[in-house]
Amino acid sequence: LELRDPWTVGGKTYASGSLLATQLDDFLAGKRDFEVLFTPTATTSLASATWTKSHLVLNVLDDVKNRLSVLTPGADGWKTSRFVGAPAFGTLGVAAVDSNDSDAVWLTATDYLTPTTLALAEIGQAPETLKTMPAFFDAKGKVIEQHFATSKDGTRVPYFVVHDRAMKLDGSNPTLLYGYGGFEISLTPSYSGGMGRAWLEKGGVYVVANIRGGGEYGPRWHQAALKQNRHKAYEDMAAVARDLVKRKITSAKHLGVQGGSNGGLLTGNMLTQYPELFGAVVVQVPLLDMKRYSHLLAGASWMAEYGNPDTSDWEFIKTFSPYHLFNAKKNYPPVLFTTSTRDDRVHPGHARKMAAKMIDAGKDVTYYENIEGGHGGAANNAQAAHMSALAYSFLWERLGGK
C-alpha cells in the first residue's frame, strides 16, 4: 500500500508517502499489521516501486536525485540491498521485463546533458546498455550543479543549474529559469536537444526550480501549495531568482523565466508580482484569469488545486490571478504570450485577454497564437520547433545574449 495521506490504523500512524506491506489474506480478514518498506524523510520521496519475480525495486528521490534499492521478501522479513550498477546521477526509470517469470528490468537514465540510455539488468548484476539516443548538442565543457534557495517561510527550495564550466560569476550570464509547481509533477533532470542547441550551446545558463506544488518531495510538497497556500509556490520561484542573483550567476536584466499551462500561471505571477526580478518573461498556454478559469474548458477539474472562484475561495484566488493583479501604472519586463486556437484544456482566452489588457496599457508585449496543436501548442514537429524558436530567440534578444 502506498499512502497518499497520513493513516492511523491499529494504534499506529503512518506518514503520507509511506509504502507498507502485509499479507493479502490477512488484510482481507481484517488484520492491520504492516511492515514499513519506505518512510519519507525531509529529503526523500518514493518515485516508484516495481516488482520483478522475486524482488521489489524502489526508486527513491533524494533531494531530486534518483536512488535505487532492492527489497527481497523472505521468511525472516524483507532484506534490503543496493541496485548494482545504477548511475550515480540522473533521472532513472525502472520497469520489469516480465514480473511473473523474470528478475530482469529495463533501466533508463538521462539528465540535462545526457541523452536517454536504455539498459537491461538482472537484479544483482551490472546493467547491459542496449541503446543510447543520439546527442543533439555539444555538451563538452558543461556541468550540472544543484543549489538550494531559502523561501519566504524558511523552506529550502532545490534547483538545478546547467552552465559552461568556465562561466564567470559576474552577473552577466543570460539565464533561463524554468518551473511548473503543480499537480504533484516532479521536474527531474531531462534531456532537451532544442534547449541545448538554442540556449546552452550559445552560452546561456539553464535553471530548473523544484518549487512547492510539485512532487519532488512526495505528497507533502504538493499539498504545501494548494489553494490558499498557492502563494508559496510563487514565493519559492522568486527565492530561486534572488538566489541566482546573489550567487552572481546572473542579474535581473539578464534573467528570464518560462513556463506553460500551470507553469504559465506561475510565470504570469512572476510577471505581475515580481516584475523587478526579471528581464523577460515567457507565458505559454497559460491560466491567467482565475475568476473565470473554472468555466472554461477543463478548468472545473482543477478546483482541488486552485479553489472554486465562485465561492469565498475567491478571496485567496484573487491574490494569484495575474489578469486581476495587472496594474497599468507599474513597470513590467517584456513578455511573450503563446497559445493555440485549438487548445482544448486551457482556453486561449486567458492569453488573449491578458495580452490585450497589457497592450492597451502600452506595455512591451509579444503575442503568438498557433491555429493548431491543442494544449501542446503545436500540431507537428515543425510547429513545435517554431514555437520553441520563438521563445528562445525572444529571451536571448531581451536578456542581452551575444
N, C-alpha and C positions, 0 to 999 in steps of 0.2 A: 504494500500500500504506500502510495506517495501522497503526502498530506499537503493540501492547499492552504489550510488554516490550522491553528493550534487545535489539538484534540485531547480532551481529558476523558480517559476511559480506564476502568479497572484500577482506579486510585492513582493513576499516573497521568501526567500531561506531556504530550509530545509536541515539539515545535513544528510550526509550518515549514514545509520544505524537507521534512524528515522522510526517510524510507524505512518501512517496517516490514517484518516477515513473520509469518505464522503458518501453521498447517491449515490447509483449506478446510478439512473436515472438522477441525477444532473450531475454526471461525464460524462455520455454518451451524455448529452445535451450540454456539453462544459463548464460547470461551474468548477472552480478550487478553491473552498472554502473547506479547510481541517481543521479537528480538529486533533491536535497533541496528540497522545496517548503515545508515548515514544520518547524521545530525548536522545541520548547517551551523557554521560559526560566523564570526564577524566578517570573515573574508571569503567564505566558501558557499557554494550552492550546487545543487545537483542538476547537471545539464541533461543527462540521460542515463538510463540503465538498460543494458542489453543482455539477454540470455543467450548462451550457447547450450550445447547438450549438457555440459557438466558444470558450467561456471556462470557467474553474473559479473559483467564488466560495468564498472561505474565510471562515468565520465563527469568529473567534478570541475567546476570553475573555481579557481582560487585567485582572487583579485584579477578576474577576467582572463586567466590563463588556464587552459585545459590540462587536467591531470588525470591519468587513467590508473585504475587499480582493478584487481581481480578478486572476487569473493567466491569461495568454494564451499558449498554446504556439505556437512558430514555428520556422523553420529555424535561428535563432540561439539557441534555448533558450526559456526562459519569461520573459515580461515581466510585471512587477507594476505595477498601477495601483490607485488608490483607487476605492471604490464610490461613485458620485456620488449625493448626496442622502440618505445613510444618517443616521438620527438619531444625535445625539452621545451619548445615554444611553438605557438601557432594554434589555430583553430583545428581541433581534432574531431573527427566523426567516426563512430564505430557502429557496424551493423553485422548481425550474424549471417553467415553464408547459408546455413541450414540448422536452425536451433534444435531440430529433432534428432539429427544424425551426426552433427559435427561440432567440433570446438574451434572451427576456423571463423575468422571475422574479416570483413572488409574494413580497412583503415584509411581514412582520408586525412590529409594535412595541408594547411595553407596558411599564409599570413600576407601582410601588405606588400611584401617584396618577393614572395614565392608562389608560383602557380600551384594549383591543386595537384597533389600526388595521390595516386591510388595504390595501396599495398594489400597483400594478402598475408594474414598472420594466423598461425596456430597458437593458441594460448600456451605461453611458456617458451615460445620460440621467437627468434628475430623475424620481423616482417620482411616479406619479399616485395620489392617495388615492381608493380606491373605497368604503370602508365603515369606519365607526367604531362600535364598540359603545357603547351608552348608559352614561352615568355613573350610579352608584347611591349616591354620597355627595358631599358638598360638600368638594372638595379645596382650596378657596381658603385661602390663608394657611398651607398645609402644605408642608413641604420634606423632601427625602431627602438624608441625609448618609451617608458611608461612613467608618468608623473602623477601626483595627487594634488588637487586643489582643495581648499577649505571653503565650504559653502557658508552661507549667512548664519545657519544654525550650528555650525561647527562640524558638519558631516564631511568626511573625506570623500572626494569625488575623483575616481581614476580617469585618466585619459592617455591615449597613445599619441606619440609624435613621430612622424616619419620625415627624415630630412637627410641632406648631404652630411657626411661625416665632418667635412671641413666647414660647416655652417658657422658664420660669425655671429656671436651674441651681441649684436649692436642695435637690435630693434628694427632692422630694415628689411627683414625677410617677408616676402608676400606669403601669407599664411591662410589656409582654408580650414576652417573649423566646421566639422560635421557632427550632427546629433539627431536623435529621434526622441527618446524619453517617453515611451508609452506602450501600453498593451503588453507589458512584460516581454518585450522583444529585446534580446541581448545583441549588442554590437560588438562582435568578436572580430579579431583580425581577418581580413579577407582580401583577396587579390582583385584588382581592377586595372585592366590594361589601359582603359581610357583615362582614368585618373593618373596613372603612372606616366603615360605618354604626354598628356596635356598639361600636367601640373608638376610632377616630381622631376621629370627629365629637364624641364625648363628652369629648375632651381627653386621651385616652390616648396613650402612646408605643408604637410597634410596632418591634420589633427582630428581624432575621433574621441568624443566625450561620452563617457558611460554614466550619464546622469540618471537621477531617480525617475521612476516611471517605467524604466526598462526592467529586464530580468537578470541582470548580471549578478545580483546577489540574492536571487530567488524571489519568492512572492513578496517578501517584506519590502524589497527595493521598489517593486511596482506599487504596492499598496501605499507607500510613503508619499506618493504624488497624485493620489486620486482626488477628484472633486475639489473640496475646499483646501486641499493641500497641493493643488496643481502648481502653485507658485514656487514650490520647492524645486521642481524640475527646471524652471527658468532661472532661479537663483543659482542652481548648480552650474548651468551653462554660462552664466555671467561670471561665476567664480573661476571657471576654466579660462575664459577670455582674459580676465585680470591676471591670472597666474602666468599665462603666456607672455604678457607684457612685463610682469615682474621679473621673469627669468630672462628678459631681453631677447626672447626668440623673435618677437615681433613688436609692433606698436599699433595703436588703434587705427591709424590711417593705412596700415598695411595688413590689417586683419579682416578677413571676410568670413561670413557664416552662411551655411547652406543646409537646407532640409526640405523634405517633401511629405505631403499628407499630414499626419500628426506632427511630423518634423517641420512642415510648413507652418503649422500653428506655433511651433517652437520658434522658428525664425521670424514669424510675424510678431511675436512677443519680444524677441531681441530687438527688432526694428523699432517698436513703439515704446518699450520700457527701458531699453538700454542703448539708445542710438549713439551715445558718446563712445561706446566701446568698439565700434566697427567702422571700417572704411567702405564696406559694400555688403549687401545682403541679397541672398537668392532665396526666393519663396516659391516652392514648386507644389502644384496640385494641392493647395492648402485649404484648411479650415481657417476662416478669419472672422466671419460674422457668427459669433457664438450665441446670439439671441435667436437666430433662425436655423442654426445647423440641424436641429432635430426634426425639422420639417422638410429637409432637402435630402432626397435620395436615401442613402443608408444611414443618415445621421442619427435616427432614433435608436439604432442598435448600439450606439456608443455612449448612451446616457450613464451607464455604470462607470464609465471612465471620467466623464466631464461633469455629469449632473444634468438635471432637467431645467432648462431655462424658462419653462412655463410655470414654475413653482418658485418658492422662496430661494431655491438654489441660484437664481439669477443674481442674488446679492454677491455671491463669490464668483460666479461665472463671468460677470461683467469686468472683474479685475484682471482677466486674462483673455478678453475678447479684443483682438487687435483693431477691428473695424471701429469699435467704440472707444478705444484708447487713443486713436489718432487725434492729434491736436495740430491744427493748421498753423499755429503760431510757433511750433517747435521746429528745430532743425533736425533733419534726418539724413542718413547716408544714402547714396544711390542704391536703388533697389530694382531687382529683376523679378517680375512675376511670370510664371509659366503655368499653363493649364491645358486642358483638352476639352473641346466641344462635346466629345462623347464620353467624358468621364462619368461612369455610372455609379461611383461611390461617393466622391466629394464633388459637389456641384461646382461647375466653373464659375457660377455667380459669385462665389466667395472672392476669387481673384479679380474678376471683372469689376465688382463694385469697389473693392479696396483700391485698385489701380485708378479707377475713375475719380475717387474721392481725393487721392493724393495728387493726381494730375490737375484737378480743378484748383488745388491749393498751391500749384506751382512747384511741386517737388520733382526731384530727379527720378523719374520712373521709366523703366523699360518693360514693355508687356508683350508676351508672345503666347498665342493660343493656337495649338495644333487642332485641326479639324477631325483627326482620327486618334486612336490609341487607347481609349479607355483611361483608367486611373494610372496606368503606367506612363501616359503622356505621349506614347509613340506606338505606331502600328507595326513597324518593322525595324530592322537593324539600321537602315539608312536614316530613318526619322529619329531613332534613339541616339545615333551618333550626332545628328544635327542639334538635338536638344542639349546634349552634353556639351557640345562645342560652344553653344550659346552661353551656357553657364560659365564654363571655364574661361572663355575669352572675355566675357563681361567682368569677371573677377580679376583676371590678370591685368586688364587695362585700368580698372579702377584702383587696384591695390599697388600700382607702381611697378609691375613686373618689367623686367628688362629683356 
